[in-house]
Amino acid sequence: MIISIYCSGSIQKGTTDNAKLCWSDYDKDILSSALAPITVRFLNPDDPLVCPNDTTALFGRDLYQVQIADFVVVDARERRGIGIGIEMLASRMLGTPLVVVAPENTHYRKDQLTYRGTTVTNYIHPHLEILADAIVESFKAAGHWIKEYLESPIRVKNGDVLNEAIEAYRVNLLPKDNPMLRVHREIEKLRNGRTPAVTL
């Protein structure tokens, strides 16, 4: 059996990126070993290209790889940029299973985090929590999850998670979100020349 995995993670764009944790051959070997005897073909966003100025095609290449991959594995061991978020969202729209490698007590996962006026325990960044089919500690664990999925597939998340999240906010938080309620009123006032009650 052979599967393809898209390696989502930071690309070294210059010498200033040398300190970044990026996908390495070592990481791929760990993932491949965990999946043995399955053969893995990796799809890489940082392959050399002949037309690096064609930004539409470059963006399309990443999306195409997400589309044809059997799995997307995100390297979220440290803080990442906009590209990874787009690839995660694309995996939901394109139906590709999404596994995120985010060890505990790193940027996206913390035992405890104080932010936005409160303290949260067992924090996982909401974007990862909602979009990922699995959040694991290591590339080895990612391989084990993929192997289990292949033996007993689950229904992966799709674009519905976006509408579900919006609806959860609208029902559960918006009625208590005074800054957002004020924005609603200001927008309505500008649009209508009056200040109607916010429709919840």
DANOR-V803843 format. One record per residue. N is the residue number from 1. RES is the residue in one small letter. SS is DSSP state (@ for helix, = for strand, . for the rest). PSI is psi in degrees with one decimal (none if undefined). NEAR is the number of other C-alpha atoms within 10 Angstrom. Layout:
n:N res:RES ss:SS psi:PSI near:NEAR
n:N res:RES ss:SS psi:PSI near:NEAR
//
This chain:
n:1 res:m ss:. psi:140.7 near:7
n:2 res:i ss:= psi:138.6 near:9
n:3 res:i ss:= psi:159.2 near:15
n:4 res:s ss:= psi:140.1 near:17
n:5 res:i ss:= psi:126.3 near:24
n:6 res:y ss:= psi:125.8 near:24
n:7 res:c ss:= psi:95.1 near:24
n:8 res:s ss:= psi:125.0 near:27
n:9 res:g ss:. psi:177.4 near:25
n:10 res:s ss:. psi:142.1 near:23
n:11 res:i ss:. psi:135.0 near:19
n:12 res:q ss:. psi:113.1 near:15
n:13 res:k ss:. psi:-3.4 near:9
n:14 res:g ss:. psi:-177.3 near:7
n:15 res:t ss:@ psi:-24.7 near:7
n:16 res:t ss:@ psi:-16.5 near:8
n:17 res:d ss:@ psi:4.9 near:12
n:18 res:n ss:. psi:-26.6 near:11
n:19 res:a ss:. psi:-8.6 near:8
n:20 res:k ss:. psi:145.3 near:14
n:21 res:l ss:. psi:118.6 near:17
n:22 res:c ss:. psi:162.1 near:19
n:23 res:w ss:. psi:133.2 near:18
n:24 res:s ss:. psi:167.9 near:9
n:25 res:d ss:@ psi:-34.0 near:9
n:26 res:y ss:@ psi:-45.0 near:10
n:27 res:d ss:@ psi:-43.4 near:15
n:28 res:k ss:@ psi:-38.0 near:19
n:29 res:d ss:@ psi:-40.9 near:14
n:30 res:i ss:@ psi:-46.8 near:16
n:31 res:l ss:@ psi:-44.9 near:22
n:32 res:s ss:@ psi:-42.1 near:20
n:33 res:s ss:@ psi:-39.4 near:17
n:34 res:a ss:@ psi:-23.3 near:19
n:35 res:l ss:@ psi:-6.3 near:21
n:36 res:a ss:. psi:140.3 near:13
n:37 res:p ss:. psi:13.1 near:10
n:38 res:i ss:. psi:137.7 near:13
n:39 res:t ss:= psi:135.1 near:13
n:40 res:v ss:= psi:131.5 near:19
n:41 res:r ss:= psi:118.8 near:15
n:42 res:f ss:= psi:137.2 near:17
n:43 res:l ss:= psi:126.2 near:19
n:44 res:n ss:= psi:127.9 near:16
n:45 res:p ss:. psi:-12.3 near:20
n:46 res:d ss:. psi:18.2 near:15
n:47 res:d ss:. psi:147.9 near:7
n:48 res:p ss:. psi:143.3 near:8
n:49 res:l ss:. psi:152.5 near:9
n:50 res:v ss:. psi:-21.5 near:6
n:51 res:c ss:. psi:68.2 near:9
n:52 res:p ss:. psi:-8.7 near:10
n:53 res:n ss:. psi:-9.0 near:9
n:54 res:d ss:. psi:84.8 near:10
n:55 res:t ss:@ psi:-34.6 near:10
n:56 res:t ss:@ psi:-45.6 near:9
n:57 res:a ss:@ psi:-37.2 near:13
n:58 res:l ss:@ psi:-45.4 near:15
n:59 res:f ss:@ psi:-42.8 near:13
n:60 res:g ss:@ psi:-35.7 near:12
n:61 res:r ss:@ psi:-46.2 near:13
n:62 res:d ss:@ psi:-46.4 near:20
n:63 res:l ss:@ psi:-38.1 near:18
n:64 res:y ss:@ psi:-42.4 near:14
n:65 res:q ss:@ psi:-40.8 near:21
n:66 res:v ss:@ psi:-39.4 near:30
n:67 res:q ss:@ psi:-42.9 near:20
n:68 res:i ss:@ psi:-14.3 near:16
n:69 res:a ss:. psi:149.4 near:21
n:70 res:d ss:. psi:-29.5 near:19
n:71 res:f ss:= psi:149.5 near:23
n:72 res:v ss:= psi:127.4 near:26
n:73 res:v ss:= psi:122.7 near:26
n:74 res:v ss:= psi:128.8 near:28
n:75 res:d ss:= psi:98.6 near:24
n:76 res:a ss:. psi:39.1 near:26
n:77 res:r ss:. psi:-23.2 near:22
n:78 res:e ss:. psi:177.1 near:17
n:79 res:r ss:. psi:136.7 near:14
n:80 res:r ss:. psi:176.4 near:18
n:81 res:g ss:. psi:-168.7 near:10
n:82 res:i ss:@ psi:-34.3 near:8
n:83 res:g ss:@ psi:-41.8 near:15
n:84 res:i ss:@ psi:-40.0 near:17
n:85 res:g ss:@ psi:-41.0 near:17
n:86 res:i ss:@ psi:-42.6 near:12
n:87 res:e ss:@ psi:-37.4 near:23
n:88 res:m ss:@ psi:-46.0 near:25
n:89 res:l ss:@ psi:-40.5 near:19
n:90 res:a ss:@ psi:-37.7 near:20
n:91 res:s ss:@ psi:-32.0 near:25
n:92 res:r ss:@ psi:-42.2 near:23
n:93 res:m ss:@ psi:-29.8 near:16
n:94 res:l ss:@ psi:-5.0 near:17
n:95 res:g ss:. psi:24.4 near:18
n:96 res:t ss:. psi:125.9 near:23
n:97 res:p ss:= psi:139.0 near:26
n:98 res:l ss:= psi:120.1 near:29
n:99 res:v ss:= psi:131.0 near:26
n:100 res:v ss:= psi:126.3 near:25
n:101 res:v ss:= psi:104.4 near:21
n:102 res:a ss:. psi:93.0 near:24
n:103 res:p ss:. psi:154.2 near:19
n:104 res:e ss:. psi:148.4 near:17
n:105 res:n ss:. psi:40.5 near:15
n:106 res:t ss:= psi:-171.6 near:14
n:107 res:h ss:. psi:-40.5 near:15
n:108 res:y ss:. psi:-7.2 near:21
n:109 res:r ss:= psi:129.2 near:24
n:110 res:k ss:= psi:145.2 near:17
n:111 res:d ss:= psi:-36.9 near:12
n:112 res:q ss:= psi:137.5 near:13
n:113 res:l ss:= psi:131.6 near:15
n:114 res:t ss:= psi:117.7 near:10
n:115 res:y ss:= psi:157.4 near:8
n:116 res:r ss:. psi:36.9 near:7
n:117 res:g ss:. psi:10.4 near:6
n:118 res:t ss:= psi:166.6 near:7
n:119 res:t ss:= psi:131.1 near:10
n:120 res:v ss:= psi:135.9 near:14
n:121 res:t ss:= psi:154.0 near:11
n:122 res:n ss:= psi:49.1 near:12
n:123 res:y ss:= psi:132.0 near:17
n:124 res:i ss:= psi:132.2 near:22
n:125 res:h ss:. psi:130.0 near:12
n:126 res:p ss:@ psi:-36.2 near:11
n:127 res:h ss:@ psi:-39.5 near:12
n:128 res:l ss:@ psi:-46.0 near:21
n:129 res:e ss:@ psi:-43.8 near:15
n:130 res:i ss:@ psi:-37.9 near:15
n:131 res:l ss:@ psi:-32.9 near:24
n:132 res:a ss:. psi:143.5 near:23
n:133 res:d ss:. psi:-29.2 near:19
n:134 res:a ss:= psi:140.5 near:19
n:135 res:i ss:= psi:120.8 near:23
n:136 res:v ss:= psi:168.3 near:18
n:137 res:e ss:. psi:-28.0 near:15
n:138 res:s ss:. psi:169.3 near:20
n:139 res:f ss:@ psi:-32.5 near:26
n:140 res:k ss:@ psi:-45.4 near:19
n:141 res:a ss:@ psi:-34.3 near:19
n:142 res:a ss:@ psi:-42.8 near:25
n:143 res:g ss:@ psi:-41.9 near:22
n:144 res:h ss:@ psi:-41.3 near:18
n:145 res:w ss:@ psi:-44.0 near:19
n:146 res:i ss:@ psi:-41.7 near:23
n:147 res:k ss:@ psi:-44.2 near:16
n:148 res:e ss:@ psi:-39.6 near:13
n:149 res:y ss:@ psi:-43.1 near:14
n:150 res:l ss:@ psi:-32.5 near:11
n:151 res:e ss:@ psi:-33.0 near:9
n:152 res:s ss:. psi:82.3 near:8
n:153 res:p ss:. psi:143.4 near:11
n:154 res:i ss:. psi:166.8 near:11
n:155 res:r ss:. psi:115.8 near:9
n:156 res:v ss:. psi:158.7 near:16
n:157 res:k ss:. psi:153.6 near:19
n:158 res:n ss:. psi:-163.6 near:19
n:159 res:g ss:. psi:-14.5 near:15
n:160 res:d ss:@ psi:-25.7 near:10
n:161 res:v ss:@ psi:-25.2 near:15
n:162 res:l ss:@ psi:-50.8 near:15
n:163 res:n ss:@ psi:-36.1 near:10
n:164 res:e ss:@ psi:-39.7 near:12
n:165 res:a ss:@ psi:-41.6 near:12
n:166 res:i ss:@ psi:-43.7 near:11
n:167 res:e ss:@ psi:-39.6 near:13
n:168 res:a ss:@ psi:-42.3 near:12
n:169 res:y ss:@ psi:-47.2 near:13
n:170 res:r ss:@ psi:-39.6 near:14
n:171 res:v ss:@ psi:-44.7 near:12
n:172 res:n ss:@ psi:-35.3 near:11
n:173 res:l ss:@ psi:-36.5 near:12
n:174 res:l ss:@ psi:-42.6 near:16
n:175 res:p ss:@ psi:-21.0 near:14
n:176 res:k ss:@ psi:0.9 near:11
n:177 res:d ss:. psi:82.0 near:12
n:178 res:n ss:@ psi:-40.6 near:11
n:179 res:p ss:@ psi:-40.5 near:9
n:180 res:m ss:@ psi:-37.4 near:13
n:181 res:l ss:@ psi:-39.5 near:17
n:182 res:r ss:@ psi:-41.6 near:12
n:183 res:v ss:@ psi:-43.9 near:12
n:184 res:h ss:@ psi:-47.7 near:16
n:185 res:r ss:@ psi:-41.1 near:16
n:186 res:e ss:@ psi:-42.5 near:16
n:187 res:i ss:@ psi:-46.2 near:14
n:188 res:e ss:@ psi:-36.6 near:16
n:189 res:k ss:@ psi:-43.8 near:13
n:190 res:l ss:@ psi:-36.9 near:10
n:191 res:r ss:@ psi:-37.5 near:10
n:192 res:n ss:@ psi:-4.3 near:10
n:193 res:g ss:. psi:18.0 near:10
n:194 res:r ss:. psi:176.9 near:12
n:195 res:t ss:. psi:85.1 near:14
n:196 res:p ss:. psi:165.2 near:12
n:197 res:a ss:. psi:147.6 near:10
n:198 res:v ss:. psi:133.3 near:13
n:199 res:t ss:. psi:121.0 near:7
n:200 res:l ss:. psi:none near:8
//
